[in-house]
Amino acid sequence: MPPLTYPDTLILRILNETTTIAMAGASANWVRPSNFAMKYLQQKGFRVIPVNPGSAGDLIHGETTYARLADIPDRFEMVDIFRNSDAAGAIVDEAIGIAPEKGIKFIWMQLGVRNDEAAARAEAAGLIVIMDRCPKIEFGRLHHELGWAGVNTGVISSKRPRLRL
């Protein structure tokens, strides 16, 4: 498969036009990446609605968890998929079916998640698709927050310092 590239202007546009995210595969387990990403995005002003059939009815970071996208009573612009590439297809298909009713404009598949067939179906339905990216990471990168942790700044390195004689 060819590598995926997305212009920063597109990613920034998506983040700016999104207020509410349905996170498919959200976890109440604090060590799971979806839990951390949900909390971070909430702290940045997004409403994140968790979707996980095994946790339906439970609260994750103050939000009620729903079994399916269609069960969410509110509107949301983005579906953030924290499931594997094969499972992403069914989530995308559900999103396509309810997109006009719920206001869905964007499908975002997390790092390592890529389903080109599902993306083609979503794009044919008029949705914008991002694959193999994390909105948390992209938000931090585009708002210059990654440097706070020493990421990609040259301040922190796993390389041994050279000894100078």
Backbone as a printed PyTorch tensor [residue, N CA C, xyz], in Angstrom:
tensor([[[  0.8310,  -1.1840,   0.0000],
         [  0.0000,   0.0000,   0.0000],
         [  0.8750,   1.2460,   0.0000]],

        [[  0.4790,   2.2530,  -0.7530],
         [  1.2510,   3.4950,  -0.7390],
         [  1.1100,   4.2040,   0.6080]],

        [[  2.1310,   4.9500,   1.0080],
         [  2.0390,   5.6770,   2.2830],
         [  0.9560,   6.7460,   2.2020]],

        [[  0.4090,   7.0640,   3.3480],
         [ -0.6460,   8.0680,   3.4280],
         [ -0.0480,   9.4240,   3.7910]],

        [[ -0.4460,  10.4470,   3.0780],
         [ -0.0140,  11.8030,   3.4060],
         [ -1.2540,  12.6950,   3.4100]],

        [[ -1.2870,  13.5880,   4.3750],
         [ -2.3870,  14.5320,   4.4960],
         [ -1.7910,  15.9130,   4.7410]],

        [[ -2.2840,  16.9130,   4.0310],
         [ -1.7580,  18.2580,   4.2700],
         [ -2.1530,  18.7520,   5.6600]],

        [[ -1.2430,  19.4700,   6.2860],
         [ -1.5320,  20.0380,   7.6070],
         [ -2.7750,  20.9130,   7.5760]],

        [[ -3.0130,  21.5890,   6.4650],
         [ -4.1930,  22.4560,   6.3670],
         [ -5.4790,  21.6390,   6.4880]],

        [[ -5.4990,  20.4400,   5.9240],
         [ -6.6840,  19.5780,   6.0250],
         [ -6.8790,  19.1070,   7.4630]],

        [[ -5.8190,  18.6540,   8.0880],
         [ -5.9250,  18.1610,   9.4650],
         [ -6.3510,  19.2910,  10.3990]],

        [[ -5.7790,  20.4570,  10.2270],
         [ -6.1500,  21.6030,  11.0570],
         [ -7.6100,  21.9940,  10.8200]],

        [[ -8.0360,  21.9450,   9.5680],
         [ -9.4450,  22.2510,   9.2550],
         [-10.3820,  21.2870,   9.9700]],

        [[-10.0550,  20.0030,   9.9260],
         [-10.8890,  19.0030,  10.5960],
         [-10.9480,  19.2810,  12.0940]],

        [[ -9.8080,  19.5200,  12.6910],
         [ -9.7740,  19.7830,  14.1360],
         [-10.5210,  21.0650,  14.4910]],

        [[-10.4450,  22.0680,  13.6420],
         [-11.1370,  23.3290,  13.9030],
         [-12.6450,  23.2150,  13.7150]],

        [[-13.0880,  22.3560,  12.8060],
         [-14.5180,  22.2050,  12.5350],
         [-15.1900,  21.1730,  13.4350]],

        [[-14.4070,  20.4850,  14.2470],
         [-14.9520,  19.4500,  15.1210],
         [-15.1240,  19.9880,  16.5320]],

        [[-16.3220,  19.7650,  17.0810],
         [-16.5620,  20.0910,  18.4870],
         [-16.8420,  18.8250,  19.2900]],

        [[-17.4540,  17.8260,  18.6180],
         [-17.8380,  16.5900,  19.3050],
         [-17.3280,  15.3940,  18.5140]],

        [[-16.7180,  14.4560,  19.2440],
         [-16.1130,  13.2570,  18.6550],
         [-16.7620,  12.0270,  19.2710]],

        [[-17.1760,  11.0860,  18.4390],
         [-17.5960,   9.7690,  18.9180],
         [-16.3730,   8.8640,  18.8060]],

        [[-15.9090,   8.3360,  19.9460],
         [-14.6960,   7.5220,  19.9580],
         [-15.0680,   6.0400,  20.0440]],

        [[-15.0160,   5.3650,  18.9020],
         [-15.3230,   3.9380,  18.8320],
         [-14.1260,   3.1430,  19.3370]],

        [[-14.3460,   2.3510,  20.3810],
         [-13.2530,   1.5960,  20.9870],
         [-12.6870,   2.2780,  22.2070]],

        [[-13.4020,   3.2710,  22.7390],
         [-12.9500,   3.9570,  23.9560],
         [-12.8970,   2.9550,  25.1110]],

        [[-11.9350,   3.1420,  25.9890],
         [-11.7480,   2.2320,  27.1160],
         [-11.7260,   3.0020,  28.4310]],

        [[-12.3180,   2.3840,  29.4500],
         [-12.2770,   2.9600,  30.7950],
         [-10.9470,   2.6610,  31.4840]],

        [[-10.1550,   1.7580,  30.9260],
         [ -8.8710,   1.3820,  31.4980],
         [ -7.8660,   2.5110,  31.2510]],

        [[ -7.3850,   3.1190,  32.3290],
         [ -6.5520,   4.3100,  32.2090],
         [ -5.2300,   4.0720,  31.4930]],

        [[ -4.7860,   2.8330,  31.3410],
         [ -3.5180,   2.5800,  30.6450],
         [ -3.7020,   2.3770,  29.1410]],

        [[ -4.9290,   2.3600,  28.6790],
         [ -5.1830,   2.1880,  27.2430],
         [ -5.0150,   3.5200,  26.5140]],

        [[ -4.4450,   3.4960,  25.3200],
         [ -4.2560,   4.7450,  24.5690],
         [ -5.5560,   5.5100,  24.3280]],

        [[ -6.6560,   4.8000,  24.1160],
         [ -7.9200,   5.5010,  23.8650],
         [ -8.3480,   6.3140,  25.0800]],

        [[ -8.0770,   5.8070,  26.2760],
         [ -8.4440,   6.5160,  27.4950],
         [ -7.6500,   7.8180,  27.6110]],

        [[ -6.3600,   7.7270,  27.3620],
         [ -5.4970,   8.9060,  27.4490],
         [ -5.8610,   9.9160,  26.3690]],

        [[ -6.0990,   9.4280,  25.1380],
         [ -6.4590,  10.3350,  24.0410],
         [ -7.7820,  11.0280,  24.3350]],

        [[ -8.7410,  10.2940,  24.8780],
         [-10.0340,  10.8850,  25.2100],
         [ -9.8750,  12.0040,  26.2270]],

        [[ -9.1220,  11.7310,  27.2770],
         [ -8.9170,  12.7340,  28.3280],
         [ -8.2110,  13.9750,  27.7700]],

        [[ -7.1860,  13.7700,  26.9600],
         [ -6.4470,  14.8860,  26.3670],
         [ -7.3700,  15.7420,  25.5050]],

        [[ -8.1380,  15.0930,  24.6230],
         [ -9.0190,  15.8330,  23.7270],
         [-10.0880,  16.5980,  24.5000]],

        [[-10.5880,  16.0020,  25.5860],
         [-11.5390,  16.7230,  26.4310],
         [-10.8810,  17.9680,  27.0230]],

        [[ -9.6450,  17.8410,  27.4660],
         [ -8.9380,  18.9850,  28.0570],
         [ -8.6880,  20.0950,  27.0300]],

        [[ -8.7080,  19.7370,  25.7570],
         [ -8.5090,  20.7250,  24.6870],
         [ -9.8290,  21.3070,  24.1990]],

        [[-10.9330,  20.9470,  24.8540],
         [-12.2190,  21.5540,  24.5400],
         [-13.1620,  20.7260,  23.6960]],

        [[-12.7490,  19.5370,  23.2900],
         [-13.6340,  18.6760,  22.5220],
         [-14.5530,  17.8950,  23.4690]],

        [[-15.7670,  17.6550,  23.0440],
         [-16.6030,  16.6940,  23.7510],
         [-16.3220,  15.3520,  23.0880]],

        [[-15.9860,  14.3440,  23.8900],
         [-15.6780,  13.0170,  23.3580],
         [-16.6700,  12.0350,  23.9550]],

        [[-17.4500,  11.3990,  23.0880],
         [-18.4650,  10.4430,  23.5030],
         [-17.9250,   9.0350,  23.2730]],

        [[-17.7650,   8.2470,  24.3530],
         [-17.2110,   6.8980,  24.1930],
         [-18.2270,   5.9200,  23.6150]],

        [[-17.7260,   5.0420,  22.7300],
         [-18.5380,   3.9810,  22.1280],
         [-17.8080,   2.6700,  22.3590]],

        [[-18.4560,   1.7710,  23.1240],
         [-17.8640,   0.4700,  23.4340],
         [-18.9860,  -0.4290,  23.9360]],

        [[-19.3780,  -1.4610,  23.1650],
         [-20.5020,  -2.3070,  23.5800],
         [-20.3110,  -2.9500,  24.9530]],

        [[-19.0920,  -3.2620,  25.3160],
         [-18.8250,  -3.9040,  26.6010],
         [-18.9310,  -2.9650,  27.7910]],

        [[-18.9560,  -1.6710,  27.5370],
         [-19.0400,  -0.6840,  28.6220],
         [-20.2720,   0.2020,  28.5150]],

        [[-21.2170,  -0.1730,  27.6580],
         [-22.4070,   0.6600,  27.4390],
         [-23.0960,   0.9650,  28.7660]],

        [[-23.4180,   2.2370,  28.9500],
         [-24.0760,   2.6880,  30.1710],
         [-23.1160,   3.1850,  31.2350]],

        [[-21.8620,   2.7890,  31.1540],
         [-20.8550,   3.2340,  32.1160],
         [-20.3660,   4.6390,  31.7470]],

        [[-19.7670,   5.3150,  32.7170],
         [-19.1630,   6.6160,  32.4650],
         [-17.6610,   6.4600,  32.2360]],

        [[-17.1660,   7.1450,  31.2280],
         [-15.7250,   7.2690,  31.0020],
         [-15.4430,   8.7630,  30.9420]],

        [[-14.6240,   9.2410,  31.8370],
         [-14.2850,  10.6650,  31.9210],
         [-15.5440,  11.5400,  31.8900]],

        [[-16.5770,  11.1110,  32.6230],
         [-17.7850,  11.9080,  32.7710],
         [-18.7910,  11.7900,  31.6390]],

        [[-18.4940,  10.9820,  30.6350],
         [-19.4020,  10.8080,  29.4910],
         [-19.9880,   9.3950,  29.4880]],

        [[-21.2700,   9.2930,  29.2050],
         [-21.9330,   7.9990,  29.0960],
         [-21.4100,   7.2610,  27.8760]],

        [[-21.1440,   5.9770,  28.0510],
         [-20.6620,   5.1270,  26.9600],
         [-21.8550,   4.4980,  26.2580]],

        [[-21.7960,   4.4570,  24.9350],
         [-22.8580,   3.8700,  24.1190],
         [-22.3320,   2.6310,  23.4090]],

        [[-23.2450,   1.6990,  23.1040],
         [-22.8600,   0.4500,  22.4470],
         [-22.5390,   0.6660,  20.9750]],

        [[-23.2690,   1.5750,  20.3300],
         [-23.1010,   1.8140,  18.8920],
         [-23.1750,   3.3120,  18.6210]],

        [[-22.6740,   3.7210,  17.4830],
         [-22.7650,   5.1200,  17.0810],
         [-24.2210,   5.5680,  17.0140]],

        [[-25.0740,   4.7100,  16.4760],
         [-26.4860,   5.0510,  16.3010],
         [-27.2000,   5.2790,  17.6320]],

        [[-26.6590,   4.7630,  18.7300],
         [-27.2820,   4.9230,  20.0460],
         [-27.0310,   6.3030,  20.6510]],

        [[-26.0660,   7.0180,  20.1340],
         [-25.7230,   8.3410,  20.6770],
         [-26.8570,   9.3060,  20.3410]],

        [[-27.4660,   9.9280,  21.3550],
         [-28.6060,  10.8100,  21.0730],
         [-28.2050,  12.1670,  20.4790]],

        [[-26.9600,  12.5610,  20.6380],
         [-26.5070,  13.8770,  20.1990],
         [-25.8230,  13.8110,  18.8410]],

        [[-25.5980,  14.9840,  18.2810],
         [-24.8730,  15.0890,  17.0090],
         [-23.3680,  15.1090,  17.2850]],

        [[-22.5830,  14.6580,  16.3250],
         [-21.1200,  14.6800,  16.4330],
         [-20.5470,  14.7340,  15.0320]],

        [[-19.4470,  15.4560,  14.8890],
         [-18.8500,  15.6570,  13.5690],
         [-17.8470,  14.5860,  13.1820]],

        [[-17.1840,  14.0000,  14.1630],
         [-16.1020,  13.0540,  13.8750],
         [-16.3350,  11.7100,  14.5430]],

        [[-15.9600,  10.6520,  13.8210],
         [-15.8730,   9.3140,  14.4040],
         [-14.3980,   8.9640,  14.4450]],

        [[-13.8690,   8.7790,  15.6570],
         [-12.4660,   8.4110,  15.8720],
         [-12.4430,   6.9220,  16.1740]],

        [[-11.7950,   6.1360,  15.3150],
         [-11.8440,   4.6780,  15.4170],
         [-10.5940,   4.1290,  16.0900]],

        [[-10.7750,   3.6210,  17.3100],
         [ -9.7310,   2.9510,  18.0900],
         [ -9.9660,   1.4450,  18.0500]],

        [[-10.1580,   0.8920,  16.8690],
         [-10.3440,  -0.5380,  16.6800],
         [ -9.3880,  -0.9700,  15.5810]],

        [[ -9.2680,  -2.2760,  15.3400],
         [ -8.3340,  -2.7290,  14.3110],
         [ -8.8810,  -2.4380,  12.9100]],

        [[ -8.0290,  -2.5900,  11.9230],
         [ -8.3790,  -2.2370,  10.5520],
         [ -9.5780,  -3.0060,  10.0300]],

        [[ -9.7000,  -4.2850,  10.3790],
         [-10.8440,  -5.0720,   9.9280],
         [-12.1420,  -4.5780,  10.5630]],

        [[-12.1230,  -4.2850,  11.8450],
         [-13.3140,  -3.8130,  12.5550],
         [-13.7170,  -2.4120,  12.0920]],

        [[-12.7790,  -1.6520,  11.5620],
         [-13.0730,  -0.2870,  11.1290],
         [-14.1290,  -0.2570,  10.0260]],

        [[-14.1630,  -1.2740,   9.1880],
         [-15.1200,  -1.3030,   8.0780],
         [-16.5650,  -1.2120,   8.5390]],

        [[-16.9410,  -1.9970,   9.5320],
         [-18.3220,  -1.9830,  10.0300],
         [-18.6470,  -0.6550,  10.7090]],

        [[-17.6820,  -0.0740,  11.4090],
         [-17.9010,   1.2160,  12.0660],
         [-18.1040,   2.3070,  11.0160]],

        [[-17.2910,   2.2760,   9.9710],
         [-17.4330,   3.2440,   8.8900],
         [-18.8010,   3.0900,   8.2320]],

        [[-19.2250,   1.8610,   7.9750],
         [-20.5240,   1.6390,   7.3490],
         [-21.6610,   2.1640,   8.2200]],

        [[-21.5720,   1.9530,   9.5340],
         [-22.5860,   2.4900,  10.4290],
         [-22.5790,   4.0210,  10.3740]],

        [[-21.3950,   4.6110,  10.3780],
         [-21.2740,   6.0710,  10.3200],
         [-21.8850,   6.6250,   9.0340]],

        [[-21.6290,   5.9650,   7.9220],
         [-22.1940,   6.4030,   6.6400],
         [-23.7230,   6.4080,   6.7230]],

        [[-24.2860,   5.3720,   7.3220],
         [-25.7410,   5.2430,   7.4050],
         [-26.4170,   6.3030,   8.2550]],

        [[-25.7150,   6.8410,   9.2320],
         [-26.3260,   7.8320,  10.1280],
         [-25.7290,   9.2290,   9.9560]],

        [[-24.8140,   9.3880,   9.0060],
         [-24.1020,  10.6650,   8.8380],
         [-25.0290,  11.8640,   8.6830]],

        [[-26.0350,  11.8230,   7.8130],
         [-26.8830,  13.0190,   7.6720],
         [-27.6420,  13.3610,   8.9570]],

        [[-28.1400,  12.3500,   9.6270],
         [-28.9170,  12.5450,  10.8610],
         [-28.0480,  13.0770,  12.0030]],

        [[-26.8270,  12.5750,  12.1230],
         [-25.9520,  12.9230,  13.2500],
         [-24.9840,  14.0580,  12.9560]],

        [[-24.8590,  14.4530,  11.6950],
         [-23.9460,  15.5420,  11.3520],
         [-22.5040,  15.1070,  11.1670]],

        [[-22.2870,  13.8140,  10.9220],
         [-20.9250,  13.2940,  10.7710],
         [-20.3150,  13.8130,   9.4690]],

        [[-19.1080,  14.3790,   9.5870],
         [-18.3730,  14.8640,   8.4160],
         [-17.0280,  14.1710,   8.2460]],

        [[-16.4940,  13.6300,   9.3640],
         [-15.1270,  13.1200,   9.3420],
         [-15.0370,  11.7260,   9.9440]],

        [[-14.2640,  10.8640,   9.2870],
         [-13.8910,   9.5530,   9.8170],
         [-12.3960,   9.6030,  10.0570]],

        [[-11.9790,   9.2690,  11.2700],
         [-10.5560,   9.3090,  11.6280],
         [-10.1770,   7.9430,  12.1670]],

        [[ -9.2590,   7.2620,  11.4940],
         [ -8.7690,   5.9560,  11.9490],
         [ -7.4250,   6.1600,  12.6350]],

        [[ -7.2930,   5.5850,  13.8000],
         [ -6.1260,   5.7860,  14.6570],
         [ -4.8350,   5.2200,  14.0590]],

        [[ -3.7380,   5.4840,  14.7280],
         [ -2.4270,   4.9670,  14.3170],
         [ -2.5000,   3.4610,  14.1000]],

        [[ -2.0070,   3.0120,  12.9710],
         [ -2.0080,   1.5890,  12.6630],
         [ -3.3150,   1.0760,  12.0930]],

        [[ -4.3180,   1.9240,  11.9980],
         [ -5.6200,   1.5030,  11.4810],
         [ -5.7760,   2.0680,  10.0660]],

        [[ -5.9310,   1.1530,   9.1250],
         [ -6.0880,   1.5420,   7.7270],
         [ -7.0040,   0.5470,   7.0430]],

        [[ -8.0670,   1.0550,   6.4420],
         [ -8.9960,   0.2160,   5.6920],
         [ -9.3850,   1.0220,   4.4560]],

        [[ -8.6410,   0.7980,   3.3680],
         [ -8.8200,   1.5790,   2.1490],
         [-10.2060,   1.3960,   1.5380]],

        [[-10.7700,   0.1890,   1.6400],
         [-12.0950,  -0.0640,   1.0770],
         [-13.1570,   0.7320,   1.8480]],

        [[-13.0730,   0.7100,   3.1630],
         [-14.0170,   1.4690,   3.9850],
         [-13.8430,   2.9650,   3.7450]],

        [[-12.6020,   3.4110,   3.5990],
         [-12.3440,   4.8290,   3.3280],
         [-12.9790,   5.2430,   2.0020]],

        [[-12.8630,   4.3900,   0.9900],
         [-13.4580,   4.6950,  -0.3190],
         [-14.9800,   4.8030,  -0.2090]],

        [[-15.6030,   3.9290,   0.5730],
         [-17.0540,   3.9950,   0.7740],
         [-17.4370,   5.3020,   1.4790]],

        [[-16.6610,   5.6810,   2.4880],
         [-16.9470,   6.9120,   3.2320],
         [-16.7760,   8.1380,   2.3340]],

        [[-15.7130,   8.1580,   1.5660],
         [-15.4700,   9.2910,   0.6770],
         [-16.5520,   9.3840,  -0.3970]],

        [[-17.0110,   8.2340,  -0.8990],
         [-18.1010,   8.2230,  -1.8820],
         [-19.3870,   8.7750,  -1.2760]],

        [[-19.5350,   8.6440,   0.0370],
         [-20.7060,   9.1750,   0.7420],
         [-20.5110,  10.6380,   1.1470]],

        [[-19.3620,  11.2260,   0.7870],
         [-19.1240,  12.6350,   1.0550],
         [-18.3940,  12.9340,   2.3560]],

        [[-17.8900,  11.9020,   3.0190],
         [-17.1560,  12.1060,   4.2680],
         [-15.6610,  12.2670,   3.9790]],

        [[-14.9720,  12.9720,   4.8450],
         [-13.5230,  13.1370,   4.7430],
         [-12.8860,  12.1010,   5.6610]],

        [[-11.8820,  11.3980,   5.1630],
         [-11.2740,  10.2990,   5.9000],
         [ -9.7910,  10.5640,   6.1400]],

        [[ -9.3670,  10.3260,   7.3800],
         [ -7.9520,  10.3360,   7.7580],
         [ -7.6560,   8.9540,   8.3230]],

        [[ -6.5680,   8.3360,   7.8840],
         [ -6.2040,   7.0070,   8.3870],
         [ -4.7760,   7.0170,   8.9320]],

        [[ -4.5320,   6.1190,   9.8820],
         [ -3.1970,   5.9180,  10.4550],
         [ -2.6310,   7.1940,  11.0700]],

        [[ -3.4910,   7.9480,  11.7480],
         [ -3.0920,   9.1620,  12.4500],
         [ -3.8670,   9.2380,  13.7610]],

        [[ -3.3750,  10.0070,  14.6950],
         [ -4.0460,  10.2030,  15.9780],
         [ -4.4100,  11.6770,  16.1220]],

        [[ -5.7000,  12.0040,  16.3510],
         [ -6.0470,  13.4210,  16.4980],
         [ -5.3600,  14.0820,  17.6850]],

        [[ -5.0920,  13.3230,  18.7320],
         [ -4.3750,  13.8580,  19.8900],
         [ -2.9700,  14.2880,  19.4830]],

        [[ -2.2740,  13.4230,  18.7860],
         [ -0.9110,  13.7240,  18.3470],
         [ -0.9140,  14.8700,  17.3340]],

        [[ -1.8520,  14.8210,  16.4000],
         [ -1.9060,  15.8700,  15.3820],
         [ -2.2660,  17.2190,  16.0010]],

        [[ -3.1730,  17.2380,  16.9720],
         [ -3.5020,  18.4850,  17.6590],
         [ -2.2510,  19.0440,  18.3320]],

        [[ -1.5540,  18.1980,  19.0770],
         [ -0.3360,  18.6350,  19.7540],
         [  0.7280,  19.1160,  18.7880]],

        [[  0.8940,  18.3960,  17.6920],
         [  1.9060,  18.7750,  16.6980],
         [  1.5620,  20.1140,  16.0590]],

        [[  0.3280,  20.2870,  15.6610],
         [ -0.0640,  21.5050,  14.9550],
         [ -0.2180,  22.7140,  15.8730]],

        [[ -0.2930,  22.4540,  17.1810],
         [ -0.3670,  23.5590,  18.1450],
         [  0.9450,  23.6820,  18.9280]],

        [[  1.9960,  23.0740,  18.4130],
         [  3.3540,  23.1860,  18.9500],
         [  3.4630,  22.7380,  20.4050]],

        [[  2.6810,  21.7210,  20.7780],
         [  2.7250,  21.2310,  22.1500],
         [  3.7030,  20.0790,  22.3380]],

        [[  4.0990,  19.4210,  21.2720],
         [  4.9890,  18.2710,  21.4240],
         [  6.3330,  18.6690,  22.0040]],

        [[  6.7770,  19.8750,  21.7430],
         [  8.0340,  20.3600,  22.2820],
         [  8.0360,  20.4330,  23.7990]],

        [[  6.8300,  20.5460,  24.4130],
         [  6.7490,  20.6020,  25.8700],
         [  7.3240,  19.3510,  26.5030]],

        [[  7.2380,  18.2340,  25.7920],
         [  7.7310,  16.9670,  26.3300],
         [  9.1090,  16.6250,  25.7690]],

        [[  9.6850,  17.5210,  25.0030],
         [ 10.9960,  17.2660,  24.4360],
         [ 10.9480,  16.4210,  23.1690]],

        [[  9.7480,  16.2340,  22.6030],
         [  9.5970,  15.4060,  21.4130],
         [ 10.0770,  16.1720,  20.1880]],

        [[ 10.9640,  15.5550,  19.4340],
         [ 11.4500,  16.0900,  18.1780],
         [ 12.0850,  17.4780,  18.3280]],

        [[ 12.6560,  17.7400,  19.4690],
         [ 13.2930,  19.0360,  19.6810],
         [ 14.8040,  18.9220,  19.7860]],

        [[ 15.2940,  17.6970,  19.9370],
         [ 16.7220,  17.5110,  20.1250],
         [ 17.1360,  17.6340,  21.5790]],

        [[ 16.1950,  17.9950,  22.4500],
         [ 16.5100,  18.1400,  23.8640],
         [ 16.6220,  16.7750,  24.5260]],

        [[ 15.7140,  15.8780,  24.1730],
         [ 15.7380,  14.5240,  24.7200],
         [ 16.1670,  13.5840,  23.6030]],

        [[ 17.0930,  12.7040,  23.9050],
         [ 17.5760,  11.7880,  22.8890],
         [ 17.9110,  10.4450,  23.5230]],

        [[ 17.7010,   9.3860,  22.7540],
         [ 18.0690,   8.0610,  23.2340],
         [ 19.5160,   7.7230,  22.8640]],

        [[ 20.1510,   8.6060,  22.1300],
         [ 21.5280,   8.3640,  21.7140],
         [ 22.4790,   8.7530,  22.8300]],

        [[ 23.5300,   7.9960,  22.9480],
         [ 24.5630,   8.3220,  23.9370],
         [ 25.3150,   9.5540,  23.4960]],

        [[ 25.6210,  10.3950,  24.4500],
         [ 26.4290,  11.5680,  24.0710],
         [ 27.8190,  11.1210,  23.6310]],

        [[ 28.3870,  11.8150,  22.6960],
         [ 29.7360,  11.5040,  22.2150],
         [ 30.7400,  12.0110,  23.2240]],

        [[ 31.7000,  11.2090,  23.4610],
         [ 32.8000,  11.6200,  24.3250],
         [ 33.7650,  12.4680,  23.5130]],

        [[ 34.1330,  13.5770,  24.0470],
         [ 35.0650,  14.4560,  23.3360],
         [ 36.3980,  14.4050,  24.0560]],

        [[ 37.4180,  14.2170,  23.3090],
         [ 38.7660,  14.1320,  23.8660],
         [ 39.5210,  15.4130,  23.6850]]])
